């Protein structure tokens, strides 16, 4: 049972969805219909998840009832069914404030001439733009027809033919994705390409040139790519995440377009989800680590294969240290891999714990049994559970049967500590940038810069800025780290760049630490509130909710 869904898939389960939608930029809504197909009903009603939808009518049903709204779950939509009914068509419209949609005015886009729309359905935001069984335990196929204003292009995570779309493999609701705007396309390889606004598409194609090599790398380890194409869509900077692994069309932030491919481990991460997450999915949001821990592990194996062991080790060390930093600020209940999310928004579970602690567990398993045996296990795991949604209990039953090992799994998964014997990463490259003032940084990677900056005990901010022009960095990862240090040190020359960055970037990874650091002093708190009052309208609703919890909603 999924505590974050009103649906009752054990009684009646939706198998296929037909969407017919108009994109109304002038009103900031989607309107149209969703036709849900299910096995002939033996129960009197179908219960769906919704959030702030205007339900206009339901065909092939004896009316409908929209229940009371819960602030986290939204409202249940109950549809009475005749015995043997196998479909219901819901005519509806979304709210202009739908939590899973962001509507951008032309000035908020790269081209500044056309509006833009994109969805973000994870974790339980699909219900804000489609009435459906919004639980990862339910997998559906879908087809869609989407109409946009003239000159704008709709894309979805599906096979695409103009404004018509089809997804033949069953996916959970949180992976249904739509975007619309002024989009161009460039091929990257025989089964990969990138969509972006025309002003960004060439830079994106150069940055993502290694995509086909990444796909081949995973296939060599864990079996064939099963989704047909792997395309990417570069979104405007308000996108609240680094990426979203929608099958066939990964959504990415433009903040990874560094010009030197130093941040494309994010592409490796989203690609890895094609096996861990999209193919084998967490059945509830308490099992989120099954998606993300496995994916970080596979991501680093891709990085090692394509970019070398040294780059992979640097990223593993950075991830491990960030996990330590974040865990010290988390309550014990949030340091556990199998989270108790009773009464909580599943977005609360999106910390580094399921990602980095989960990946560390898998690295420890690899160390305990050897890479060859562990790779064989993972490949068999992906095959065995392909196109299924599973729980932590399912995983434990499978690994104990198929890969007996000495790792204390219950301790890792159900307790807040990291057990002794973890496979701790080490980087020789980082050792070379420690312990003195650098004299030759021309060949440094992003990872080396981050390690150098984070290892400084009492940074001489003016000297660092004069020597390395950090306030002017065009690399979002380096700049955000530098701006965090500027806030902590009270380095005023960086404050204009801080305001500009917070008004331009909507990625939660950057917003949370910067606003949190600002709120620690009275002067910083005033600055945070002033910046947020200006920036909030440009953030995605998910990011707004996060920063509201740190700063408070303006006005």
C-alpha positions as CSV (number, residue, x, y, z in Angstrom):
1,X,0.0,0.0,0.0
2,X,1.3,3.4,-1.0
3,X,0.6,5.9,1.8
4,X,0.9,8.8,-0.7
5,X,-1.9,7.7,-3.0
6,X,-5.7,7.5,-2.7
7,X,-5.8,4.9,-5.5
8,X,-6.7,1.3,-4.7
9,X,-4.8,-0.6,-7.4
10,X,-5.3,-3.9,-5.6
11,X,-9.0,-3.6,-6.4
12,X,-8.8,-2.1,-9.9
13,X,-5.6,-1.1,-11.8
14,X,-5.3,1.4,-14.7
15,X,-3.2,-0.1,-17.6
16,X,-3.3,2.6,-20.3
17,X,-3.9,6.3,-20.5
18,X,-4.9,8.4,-23.6
19,X,-4.3,12.1,-23.2
20,X,-5.8,14.7,-25.4
21,X,-4.6,18.1,-24.3
22,X,-4.4,21.8,-25.4
23,X,-1.6,23.9,-24.0
24,X,-3.1,27.3,-23.1
25,X,-0.2,29.7,-22.4
26,X,-2.5,32.7,-22.1
27,X,-4.4,31.1,-19.2
28,X,-1.5,28.9,-17.9
29,X,-3.5,25.7,-18.0
30,X,-3.7,22.4,-19.8
31,X,-7.2,21.4,-20.7
32,X,-8.7,18.4,-22.4
33,X,-9.3,14.8,-21.4
34,X,-7.6,11.7,-20.0
35,X,-9.1,8.3,-21.0
36,X,-8.1,5.6,-18.5
37,X,-8.3,1.9,-19.6
38,X,-8.5,-0.9,-17.0
39,X,-9.5,-4.5,-16.8
40,X,-13.3,-4.9,-16.8
41,X,-14.5,-3.6,-13.4
42,X,-15.6,-6.0,-10.8
43,X,-15.7,-3.2,-8.2
44,X,-18.2,-0.3,-8.0
45,X,-15.8,2.5,-8.3
46,X,-12.4,3.8,-9.5
47,X,-10.4,6.1,-7.1
48,X,-7.9,8.4,-8.6
49,X,-5.4,11.0,-7.3
50,X,-5.8,14.7,-8.2
51,X,-4.4,18.0,-7.0
52,X,-6.2,21.2,-7.8
53,X,-7.8,19.9,-11.0
54,X,-11.1,21.3,-12.4
55,X,-13.0,18.1,-13.2
56,X,-15.7,19.0,-15.7
57,X,-17.3,15.7,-16.6
58,X,-16.7,11.9,-16.8
59,X,-17.8,9.7,-19.6
60,X,-18.8,6.1,-19.2
61,X,-19.5,6.6,-15.5
62,X,-22.4,7.5,-13.3
63,X,-21.0,10.9,-12.4
64,X,-18.0,11.6,-10.1
65,X,-17.2,12.9,-6.6
66,X,-14.2,15.0,-5.7
67,X,-13.2,14.6,-2.1
68,X,-11.7,17.0,0.4
69,X,-8.3,18.4,-0.4
70,X,-5.3,17.3,1.7
71,X,-2.3,19.7,1.6
72,X,0.1,16.9,0.6
73,X,-2.0,14.3,-1.2
74,X,-4.5,16.5,-3.0
75,X,-8.1,15.2,-3.4
76,X,-9.4,11.8,-4.3
77,X,-11.6,11.6,-7.4
78,X,-14.1,8.8,-7.0
79,X,-15.8,7.5,-10.2
80,X,-18.8,5.1,-9.9
81,X,-18.5,2.3,-12.5
82,X,-21.0,-0.1,-14.1
83,X,-20.0,-3.7,-13.8
84,X,-17.8,-4.7,-16.7
85,X,-16.8,-1.1,-17.6
86,X,-13.3,-1.0,-19.0
87,X,-12.6,2.7,-19.5
88,X,-13.5,6.2,-18.2
89,X,-12.9,9.5,-19.9
90,X,-12.3,12.5,-17.6
91,X,-12.6,16.0,-19.1
92,X,-10.7,18.5,-17.0
93,X,-8.4,21.5,-16.8
94,X,-5.3,22.1,-14.6
95,X,-4.9,25.0,-12.2
96,X,-2.6,27.9,-13.2
97,X,-0.7,27.1,-9.9
98,X,-0.4,23.3,-10.6
99,X,2.6,22.0,-8.6
100,X,3.8,19.8,-11.5
101,X,3.8,22.5,-14.2
102,X,5.9,25.6,-14.7
103,X,4.8,28.3,-17.1
104,X,7.6,30.6,-18.2
105,X,7.1,34.0,-19.8
106,X,9.4,34.9,-22.8
107,X,11.9,36.9,-20.6
108,X,12.5,33.8,-18.5
109,X,13.8,31.7,-21.5
110,X,17.1,31.8,-23.4
111,X,15.5,33.2,-26.6
112,X,13.3,35.7,-24.8
113,X,10.7,35.6,-27.6
114,X,8.4,32.7,-26.8
115,X,6.8,31.2,-23.6
116,X,7.8,27.8,-22.3
117,X,6.1,25.0,-20.4
118,X,7.5,21.9,-18.7
119,X,6.3,19.3,-16.3
120,X,7.9,17.8,-13.2
121,X,5.9,14.8,-12.0
122,X,8.2,13.3,-9.4
123,X,7.3,12.5,-6.7
124,X,3.5,13.0,-6.5
125,X,3.0,15.9,-8.9
126,X,1.6,14.0,-11.9
127,X,-1.8,14.3,-10.2
128,X,-1.6,18.0,-10.6
129,X,-1.9,17.7,-14.4
130,X,-3.4,14.3,-15.0
131,X,-6.1,12.5,-12.9
132,X,-4.6,9.0,-12.4
133,X,-3.3,6.4,-10.0
134,X,-0.3,8.5,-8.9
135,X,1.8,5.8,-7.3
136,X,5.0,4.3,-8.6
137,X,3.5,0.9,-7.8
138,X,1.2,1.3,-10.9
139,X,2.8,1.2,-14.3
140,X,0.9,2.3,-17.4
141,X,1.4,2.7,-21.1
142,X,0.1,5.9,-22.7
143,X,-0.5,7.7,-25.9
144,X,-1.2,11.4,-26.2
145,X,-2.2,14.2,-28.6
146,X,-0.9,17.6,-27.6
147,X,-1.8,20.9,-29.3
148,X,0.3,24.0,-28.9
149,X,0.2,27.5,-30.3
150,X,1.6,28.0,-33.8
151,X,5.4,28.1,-33.9
152,X,5.9,26.1,-30.6
153,X,6.8,22.5,-30.4
154,X,5.6,19.9,-27.8
155,X,7.8,17.0,-26.8
156,X,7.2,14.1,-24.4
157,X,9.1,11.2,-23.0
158,X,7.7,8.9,-25.6
159,X,7.9,8.0,-29.3
160,X,7.1,11.3,-31.0
161,X,5.4,12.0,-34.3
162,X,4.5,15.7,-34.5
163,X,2.0,16.4,-31.7
164,X,1.2,12.7,-31.2
165,X,3.1,10.5,-28.7
166,X,3.1,6.9,-27.7
167,X,4.8,5.0,-24.9
168,X,4.5,1.3,-25.3
169,X,6.6,0.2,-22.3
170,X,4.7,0.5,-18.9
171,X,6.1,3.3,-16.7
172,X,5.1,4.8,-13.4
173,X,3.1,8.0,-13.3
174,X,6.0,10.2,-12.1
175,X,7.9,9.5,-15.4
176,X,5.1,11.0,-17.6
177,X,6.6,14.2,-19.0
178,X,5.7,17.0,-21.3
179,X,7.4,20.2,-22.4
180,X,6.5,22.9,-25.0
181,X,8.3,25.8,-26.4
182,X,10.6,27.1,-29.1
183,X,12.8,24.0,-29.5
184,X,15.4,22.9,-31.9
185,X,17.0,19.4,-32.2
186,X,20.5,18.0,-32.9
187,X,21.5,14.4,-33.4
188,X,24.1,13.0,-31.1
189,X,24.2,9.5,-32.4
190,X,22.1,6.8,-34.1
191,X,19.7,6.6,-31.1
192,X,20.4,9.9,-29.2
193,X,19.9,13.6,-29.7
194,X,19.3,16.8,-27.8
195,X,16.4,19.3,-27.8
196,X,17.0,22.9,-26.6
197,X,16.1,26.4,-27.4
198,X,17.9,27.5,-30.6
199,X,20.3,29.7,-28.6
200,X,21.5,26.7,-26.6
201,X,21.2,23.8,-28.9
202,X,24.7,23.9,-30.5
203,X,26.4,24.2,-27.1
204,X,24.3,21.4,-25.7
205,X,25.2,19.1,-28.6
206,X,28.9,19.8,-28.0
207,X,28.5,19.2,-24.3
208,X,26.6,15.9,-24.7
209,X,28.8,14.5,-27.5
210,X,29.7,11.5,-25.4
211,X,26.1,10.3,-24.9
212,X,26.4,7.4,-27.3
213,X,29.6,6.2,-25.6
214,X,27.8,6.3,-22.3
215,X,25.0,4.2,-23.6
216,X,27.4,1.6,-24.9
217,X,29.3,1.6,-21.6
218,X,26.2,0.6,-19.6
219,X,25.1,-2.0,-22.1
220,X,28.4,-3.7,-21.8
221,X,27.9,-4.0,-18.1
222,X,24.2,-4.4,-17.5
223,X,22.5,-5.4,-20.7
224,X,20.7,-3.7,-23.6
225,X,19.1,-0.3,-23.5
226,X,15.4,-1.1,-23.7
227,X,13.8,2.3,-24.5
228,X,14.6,2.8,-28.2
229,X,16.0,6.3,-28.2
230,X,17.8,8.3,-25.5
231,X,17.3,12.0,-26.1
232,X,17.8,15.0,-23.8
233,X,15.9,18.2,-23.4
234,X,17.8,21.2,-21.9
235,X,15.2,23.2,-19.9
236,X,15.3,26.9,-18.9
237,X,17.3,27.5,-15.7
238,X,14.3,27.5,-13.4
239,X,14.2,23.7,-13.5
240,X,14.5,22.6,-9.8
241,X,16.7,19.6,-10.3
242,X,19.8,18.7,-12.2
243,X,18.0,16.2,-14.3
244,X,14.8,14.1,-14.6
245,X,15.1,10.6,-16.1
246,X,11.9,10.6,-18.1
247,X,12.2,7.5,-20.4
248,X,13.3,8.4,-23.9
249,X,13.7,12.1,-23.0
250,X,15.8,13.1,-20.0
251,X,15.1,16.7,-18.8
252,X,18.3,18.5,-17.8
253,X,19.3,21.8,-16.3
254,X,21.4,24.3,-18.4
255,X,23.7,24.6,-15.4
256,X,25.6,21.6,-16.6
257,X,26.7,23.3,-19.8
258,X,30.1,24.1,-18.6
259,X,31.8,24.0,-22.0
260,X,34.3,21.3,-21.0
261,X,32.0,18.3,-20.3
262,X,33.2,18.3,-16.7
263,X,29.6,18.2,-15.4
264,X,28.1,15.5,-17.7
265,X,28.2,12.9,-14.9
266,X,24.6,14.2,-14.5
267,X,23.9,12.8,-18.0
268,X,25.5,9.5,-16.9
269,X,23.2,9.6,-13.8
270,X,20.0,10.1,-15.8
271,X,21.0,7.5,-18.4
272,X,21.7,5.0,-15.6
273,X,18.1,5.5,-14.5
274,X,17.1,3.7,-17.7
275,X,18.1,0.5,-15.8
276,X,17.7,1.5,-12.1
277,X,14.5,3.4,-11.6
278,X,12.8,3.3,-15.0
279,X,13.2,-0.4,-15.6
280,X,13.2,-1.5,-12.0
281,X,11.3,1.1,-9.9
282,X,10.7,1.8,-6.3
283,X,7.2,0.7,-5.4
284,X,6.8,3.4,-2.7
285,X,8.6,6.6,-1.9
286,X,10.0,5.0,1.2
287,X,11.9,2.7,-1.2
288,X,13.4,5.7,-3.0
289,X,17.0,4.5,-2.4
290,X,16.4,1.6,-4.7
291,X,16.1,4.2,-7.5
292,X,18.8,6.6,-6.5
293,X,21.4,4.5,-4.7
294,X,21.6,2.0,-7.6
295,X,21.7,4.9,-10.1
296,X,24.6,6.8,-8.4
297,X,26.5,3.5,-8.4
298,X,25.9,2.8,-12.1
299,X,26.6,6.5,-12.9
300,X,30.1,6.2,-11.4
301,X,30.7,3.0,-13.3
302,X,29.8,4.8,-16.5
303,X,32.1,7.7,-15.6
304,X,35.0,5.3,-14.9
305,X,34.4,3.6,-18.3
306,X,34.2,6.8,-20.4
307,X,36.4,9.2,-18.5
308,X,38.7,7.1,-16.4
309,X,39.2,5.8,-12.9
310,X,40.7,9.1,-11.6
311,X,37.6,11.2,-12.5
312,X,35.3,8.6,-11.0
313,X,37.3,8.5,-7.7
314,X,37.2,12.3,-7.5
315,X,33.4,12.3,-7.9
316,X,33.0,9.5,-5.4
317,X,35.1,11.3,-2.7
318,X,33.1,14.6,-3.2
319,X,29.9,12.7,-2.9
320,X,31.0,10.9,0.3
321,X,32.1,14.2,1.9
322,X,28.8,15.9,1.0
323,X,27.0,13.0,2.5
324,X,28.8,13.4,5.7
325,X,28.1,17.1,5.7
326,X,24.4,16.6,5.1
327,X,23.9,13.8,7.5
328,X,25.2,15.9,10.4
329,X,22.2,18.3,9.8
330,X,19.6,15.6,9.4
331,X,17.4,14.0,12.0
332,X,18.2,10.3,12.7
333,X,15.0,9.2,10.9
334,X,16.2,10.9,7.7
335,X,19.6,9.1,7.7
336,X,17.8,5.8,7.1
337,X,17.7,4.3,3.6
338,X,14.2,2.9,4.0
339,X,12.5,6.1,5.1
340,X,9.3,6.4,7.2
341,X,7.4,9.1,5.3
342,X,4.1,8.8,7.2
343,X,2.4,12.2,7.2
344,X,5.2,13.8,5.2
345,X,5.6,14.9,1.6
346,X,7.8,12.4,-0.3
347,X,9.8,15.4,-1.5
348,X,11.2,15.5,2.0
349,X,13.0,12.3,1.3
350,X,15.0,13.8,-1.5
351,X,18.3,14.2,0.4
352,X,21.8,12.9,-0.4
353,X,21.1,9.8,1.8
354,X,19.2,7.7,-0.7
355,X,21.7,8.7,-3.3
356,X,25.1,8.6,-1.6
357,X,24.5,6.2,1.3
358,X,22.7,3.9,-1.1
359,X,25.6,4.0,-3.6
360,X,28.1,3.4,-0.8
361,X,26.2,0.3,0.2
362,X,26.5,-1.0,-3.3
363,X,30.2,-0.2,-3.5
364,X,30.6,-2.0,-0.3
365,X,28.8,-5.1,-1.7
366,X,31.0,-4.9,-4.8
367,X,34.1,-4.8,-2.5
368,X,32.9,-7.8,-0.5
369,X,32.1,-10.1,-3.4
370,X,34.3,-8.8,-6.2
371,X,33.3,-6.7,-9.2
372,X,32.8,-9.6,-11.6
373,X,30.3,-11.3,-9.3
374,X,28.5,-8.1,-8.4
375,X,28.2,-7.0,-12.0
376,X,26.6,-10.4,-12.9
377,X,24.2,-10.0,-9.9
378,X,23.2,-6.5,-11.0
379,X,22.6,-7.6,-14.6
380,X,20.5,-10.5,-13.4
381,X,18.6,-8.1,-11.0
382,X,17.7,-5.7,-13.8
383,X,16.5,-8.6,-16.0
384,X,14.6,-10.3,-13.2
385,X,12.6,-7.2,-12.1
386,X,12.4,-5.5,-15.6
387,X,9.3,-3.3,-15.9
388,X,8.3,-4.0,-12.3
389,X,8.0,-1.9,-9.2
390,X,9.6,-3.4,-6.1
391,X,10.0,-2.8,-2.4
392,X,13.1,-2.9,-0.2
393,X,11.8,-6.3,1.1
394,X,11.7,-7.6,-2.5
395,X,15.4,-6.5,-3.0
396,X,16.5,-8.1,0.3
397,X,14.8,-11.4,-0.5
398,X,16.4,-11.4,-4.0
399,X,20.0,-10.5,-2.9
400,X,20.0,-13.0,0.0
401,X,19.0,-15.7,-2.3
402,X,21.2,-14.8,-5.3
403,X,24.2,-13.1,-3.8
404,X,25.0,-14.3,-0.2
405,X,27.4,-11.8,1.3
406,X,28.9,-10.7,4.6
407,X,27.6,-7.1,4.5
408,X,25.1,-6.3,7.3
409,X,22.3,-5.2,5.0
410,X,19.7,-4.6,7.7
411,X,22.1,-2.3,9.5
412,X,22.8,-0.3,6.3
413,X,19.1,0.0,5.3
414,X,17.2,0.4,8.6
415,X,19.6,2.2,10.9
416,X,20.9,5.8,10.6
417,X,24.6,5.1,10.9
418,X,27.0,4.1,8.2
419,X,28.3,0.7,9.4
420,X,32.0,-0.1,9.9
421,X,33.6,-1.6,6.8
422,X,32.2,0.7,4.2
423,X,34.1,0.9,1.0
424,X,35.5,4.4,1.5
425,X,36.6,6.1,-1.8
426,X,40.0,7.7,-2.1
427,X,41.4,10.1,-4.7
428,X,45.1,10.6,-5.4
429,X,44.3,13.6,-7.6
430,X,42.8,15.4,-4.6
431,X,45.9,14.7,-2.5
432,X,47.9,16.7,-5.2
433,X,45.8,19.9,-4.8
434,X,45.9,20.0,-1.0
435,X,48.3,21.6,1.3
436,X,49.5,24.8,-0.3
437,X,48.7,27.6,-2.7
438,X,48.2,26.3,-6.2
439,X,50.6,27.5,-8.9
440,X,49.2,25.7,-12.0
441,X,45.5,25.4,-12.1
442,X,45.1,25.5,-15.9
443,X,44.4,21.8,-16.2
444,X,42.3,21.5,-13.1
445,X,38.9,19.8,-13.4
446,X,35.7,21.0,-11.8
447,X,36.1,18.3,-9.2
448,X,39.6,19.5,-8.2
449,X,38.4,23.1,-7.9
450,X,35.6,22.0,-5.6
451,X,37.9,19.9,-3.5
452,X,40.4,22.8,-3.2
453,X,37.8,25.3,-2.2
454,X,36.1,23.0,0.3
455,X,39.4,22.1,1.9
456,X,40.4,25.7,2.7
457,X,40.2,26.4,6.5
458,X,40.5,30.2,6.6
459,X,40.2,31.3,3.0
460,X,41.7,34.6,2.0
461,X,38.7,35.6,-0.1
462,X,40.1,38.8,-1.8
463,X,43.4,37.0,-2.7
464,X,41.5,34.0,-4.1
465,X,39.2,36.2,-6.1
466,X,42.0,38.3,-7.4
467,X,44.1,35.3,-8.5
468,X,41.3,33.0,-9.9
469,X,38.4,35.4,-10.7
470,X,36.0,33.1,-8.9
471,X,33.2,35.6,-8.7
472,X,33.1,35.7,-12.4
473,X,33.2,31.9,-12.9
474,X,30.9,30.5,-15.6
475,X,30.8,27.1,-14.1
476,X,27.7,26.8,-11.9
477,X,29.2,24.2,-9.5
478,X,32.3,26.2,-8.8
479,X,30.4,29.5,-8.7
480,X,27.8,28.2,-6.2
481,X,30.6,26.8,-3.9
482,X,32.4,30.2,-4.1
483,X,29.2,32.1,-3.4
484,X,28.5,29.9,-0.4
485,X,32.0,30.7,0.9
486,X,31.3,34.4,0.3
487,X,28.2,34.3,2.4
488,X,29.9,32.5,5.2
489,X,32.9,34.9,5.1
490,X,30.8,38.1,4.6
491,X,32.8,38.8,1.3
492,X,30.7,41.7,0.0
493,X,32.3,42.0,-3.5
494,X,30.6,38.7,-4.4
495,X,27.1,39.8,-3.2
496,X,25.9,41.2,-6.5
497,X,26.9,38.0,-8.2
498,X,25.1,36.1,-5.5
499,X,21.9,38.0,-6.2
500,X,22.2,37.5,-9.9
501,X,22.8,33.8,-9.4
502,X,19.9,33.3,-7.1
503,X,17.6,35.1,-9.5
504,X,18.8,33.2,-12.5
505,X,19.2,29.6,-11.3
506,X,16.2,27.6,-9.9
507,X,18.1,24.3,-9.1
508,X,17.4,23.3,-5.5
509,X,20.9,21.9,-5.1
510,X,22.1,25.5,-5.3
511,X,19.2,27.3,-3.6
512,X,19.0,25.3,-0.4
513,X,22.6,25.8,0.9
514,X,22.8,29.5,-0.2
515,X,19.5,30.6,1.3
516,X,20.2,28.5,4.5
517,X,23.6,30.2,4.9
518,X,22.2,33.6,4.4
519,X,19.6,33.0,7.1
520,X,22.2,32.5,9.8
521,X,22.9,36.2,10.3
522,X,20.5,39.2,10.6
523,X,22.2,41.0,7.7
524,X,22.1,37.8,5.6
525,X,18.5,37.1,6.5
526,X,17.5,40.6,5.2
527,X,19.4,40.0,2.0
528,X,17.8,36.5,1.6
529,X,14.3,37.9,2.0
530,X,15.0,40.8,-0.4
531,X,16.5,38.5,-3.1
532,X,13.8,35.9,-2.7
533,X,11.0,38.4,-3.0
534,X,12.5,39.2,-6.4
535,X,13.4,35.7,-7.5
536,X,10.5,33.6,-6.2
537,X,8.2,34.1,-9.2
538,X,10.8,32.6,-11.5
539,X,11.3,29.4,-9.4
540,X,9.4,26.1,-10.0
541,X,6.6,25.4,-7.4
542,X,8.8,22.6,-6.0
543,X,11.7,25.0,-5.4
544,X,9.3,27.7,-4.1
545,X,8.1,25.2,-1.5
546,X,11.7,24.4,-0.5
547,X,12.8,28.0,-0.1
548,X,9.5,29.0,1.6
549,X,10.5,26.5,4.3
550,X,13.9,28.2,4.7
551,X,13.1,31.9,4.2
552,X,9.3,32.1,4.4
553,X,7.0,33.1,1.6
554,X,7.3,36.8,0.7
555,X,4.3,39.0,1.6
